[in-house]
């Protein structure tokens, strides 16, 4: 008979601190990704053409908004409803599976962004690679549509595996003795199997992302060697484009790996070791990673930086006018 590890209780102060951190990460993530989405969606409303980069960022920010909502629900479910001694509830398992699908969709969109950077920045010498780069740049909207369809297929497959696994577990438990702890362990391990199965869908986009990022790194090294041989100008536009693209991609790669490792670690912490504090730490890391990458995207994108500067200028003007109006009530309101 499988023996469960003793339940690790969590104090009220720890739950409260974790919930406050989750609210902060939720607000920051929603604001950052909503800003990216609205800046690009404004051009859609105005019927202005979107570049391929803007189109990818629009899709990625929309996915991140859904991801942050799921992570916040994850935190609420973990602190208020899910007990370590109880089986994983259906709502808890549903939130985790939806998070996996949304995380995969975000990885696919980031892969499209990486391929787009390669097609725009890297100077290919071979005719085949040059034609492939032009095809990627020309077919980016179709690639985004294909990414959406692939994510939908993954959702259907993961749902089928999850429900079939639950049905098999329920059927197997009918033929076993009435051992509550053993039944709990079997049910949780069945969900862990479904979680790992859905994680396999991240392998193809992760490999594509790693290869395209590697091509950018090699191209940057070659370009820097060429610059050293010809000139010492530090304001070369091509070099700056390389550095900005690499900063965005490498930061996403590092944050995604950290987030995925935290998600994979949270499952045995919850199912096998029943360490709720460890699960809370993992969920906090999972929520911090997409928020951090959104901030890096905003700082490295000229269009988004211009929108931030415009908002700051408007806020500074409003504060100045308000201060002048309070200092001298006779001054008419100029707004």
ChimeraX attribute file (.defattr): number of C-alpha atoms within 10 A of each C-alpha:
attribute: neighborCount
match mode: 1-to-1
recipient: residues
	/A:1	6
	/A:2	11
	/A:3	9
	/A:4	15
	/A:5	12
	/A:6	11
	/A:7	14
	/A:8	14
	/A:9	13
	/A:10	12
	/A:11	9
	/A:12	10
	/A:13	9
	/A:14	13
	/A:15	19
	/A:16	12
	/A:17	11
	/A:18	20
	/A:19	20
	/A:20	12
	/A:21	16
	/A:22	24
	/A:23	15
	/A:24	14
	/A:25	24
	/A:26	22
	/A:27	15
	/A:28	19
	/A:29	27
	/A:30	22
	/A:31	15
	/A:32	22
	/A:33	27
	/A:34	19
	/A:35	18
	/A:36	25
	/A:37	22
	/A:38	15
	/A:39	17
	/A:40	23
	/A:41	18
	/A:42	11
	/A:43	13
	/A:44	13
	/A:45	9
	/A:46	8
	/A:47	9
	/A:48	11
	/A:49	10
	/A:50	14
	/A:51	12
	/A:52	18
	/A:53	16
	/A:54	21
	/A:55	20
	/A:56	23
	/A:57	22
	/A:58	22
	/A:59	19
	/A:60	23
	/A:61	25
	/A:62	18
	/A:63	21
	/A:64	25
	/A:65	21
	/A:66	15
	/A:67	26
	/A:68	26
	/A:69	18
	/A:70	21
	/A:71	22
	/A:72	21
	/A:73	17
	/A:74	22
	/A:75	25
	/A:76	18
	/A:77	16
	/A:78	19
	/A:79	19
	/A:80	10
	/A:81	13
	/A:82	18
	/A:83	17
	/A:84	18
	/A:85	16
	/A:86	10
	/A:87	16
	/A:88	17
	/A:89	13
	/A:90	9
	/A:91	14
	/A:92	17
	/A:93	18
	/A:94	15
	/A:95	17
	/A:96	19
	/A:97	22
	/A:98	18
	/A:99	20
	/A:100	23
	/A:101	22
	/A:102	21
	/A:103	23
	/A:104	26
	/A:105	26
	/A:106	24
	/A:107	24
	/A:108	26
	/A:109	26
	/A:110	23
	/A:111	25
	/A:112	28
	/A:113	26
	/A:114	24
	/A:115	22
	/A:116	23
	/A:117	24
	/A:118	23
	/A:119	23
	/A:120	14
	/A:121	17
	/A:122	21
	/A:123	14
	/A:124	15
	/A:125	8
	/A:126	8
	/A:127	9
	/A:128	9
	/A:129	13
	/A:130	15
	/A:131	13
	/A:132	13
	/A:133	22
	/A:134	13
	/A:135	12
	/A:136	20
	/A:137	20
	/A:138	14
	/A:139	12
	/A:140	20
	/A:141	16
	/A:142	11
	/A:143	17
	/A:144	19
	/A:145	11
	/A:146	13
	/A:147	21
	/A:148	16
	/A:149	12
	/A:150	16
	/A:151	20
	/A:152	14
	/A:153	12
	/A:154	19
	/A:155	20
	/A:156	12
	/A:157	14
	/A:158	22
	/A:159	17
	/A:160	13
	/A:161	18
	/A:162	23
	/A:163	13
	/A:164	14
	/A:165	17
	/A:166	17
	/A:167	13
	/A:168	13
	/A:169	18
	/A:170	14
	/A:171	11
	/A:172	12
	/A:173	18
	/A:174	10
	/A:175	8
	/A:176	10
	/A:177	9
	/A:178	10
	/A:179	11
	/A:180	10
	/A:181	16
	/A:182	16
	/A:183	20
	/A:184	19
	/A:185	16
	/A:186	18
	/A:187	20
	/A:188	22
	/A:189	17
	/A:190	18
	/A:191	22
	/A:192	19
	/A:193	14
	/A:194	22
	/A:195	21
	/A:196	13
	/A:197	14
	/A:198	21
	/A:199	18
	/A:200	11
	/A:201	20
	/A:202	18
	/A:203	12
	/A:204	12
	/A:205	20
	/A:206	19
	/A:207	12
	/A:208	16
	/A:209	25
	/A:210	16
	/A:211	15
	/A:212	22
	/A:213	22
	/A:214	15
	/A:215	16
	/A:216	25
	/A:217	18
	/A:218	12
	/A:219	19
	/A:220	21
	/A:221	14
	/A:222	11
	/A:223	17
	/A:224	14
	/A:225	11
	/A:226	11
	/A:227	15
	/A:228	10
	/A:229	9
	/A:230	9
	/A:231	9
	/A:232	10
	/A:233	8
	/A:234	9
	/A:235	8
	/A:236	11
	/A:237	9
	/A:238	12
	/A:239	18
	/A:240	13
	/A:241	17
	/A:242	22
	/A:243	16
	/A:244	16
	/A:245	24
	/A:246	19
	/A:247	15
	/A:248	21
	/A:249	25
	/A:250	16
	/A:251	17
	/A:252	22
	/A:253	19
	/A:254	12
	/A:255	20
	/A:256	20
	/A:257	14
	/A:258	16
	/A:259	22
	/A:260	19
	/A:261	14
	/A:262	19
	/A:263	20
	/A:264	16
	/A:265	14
	/A:266	22
	/A:267	21
	/A:268	16
	/A:269	17
	/A:270	21
	/A:271	23
	/A:272	15
	/A:273	17
	/A:274	22
	/A:275	20
	/A:276	23
	/A:277	18
	/A:278	17
	/A:279	21
	/A:280	23
	/A:281	13
	/A:282	23
	/A:283	22
	/A:284	21
	/A:285	19
	/A:286	23
	/A:287	25
	/A:288	21
	/A:289	21
	/A:290	26
	/A:291	24
	/A:292	17
	/A:293	22
	/A:294	26
	/A:295	15
	/A:296	17
	/A:297	24
	/A:298	20
	/A:299	16
	/A:300	17
	/A:301	15
	/A:302	11
	/A:303	15
	/A:304	18
	/A:305	14
	/A:306	13
	/A:307	15
	/A:308	16
	/A:309	12
	/A:310	12
	/A:311	12
	/A:312	12
	/A:313	12
	/A:314	12
	/A:315	12
	/A:316	12
	/A:317	13
	/A:318	14
	/A:319	12
	/A:320	12
	/A:321	17
	/A:322	15
	/A:323	11
	/A:324	15
	/A:325	15
	/A:326	11
	/A:327	10
	/A:328	10
	/A:329	9
	/A:330	9
	/A:331	11
	/A:332	10
	/A:333	10
	/A:334	8
	/A:335	7
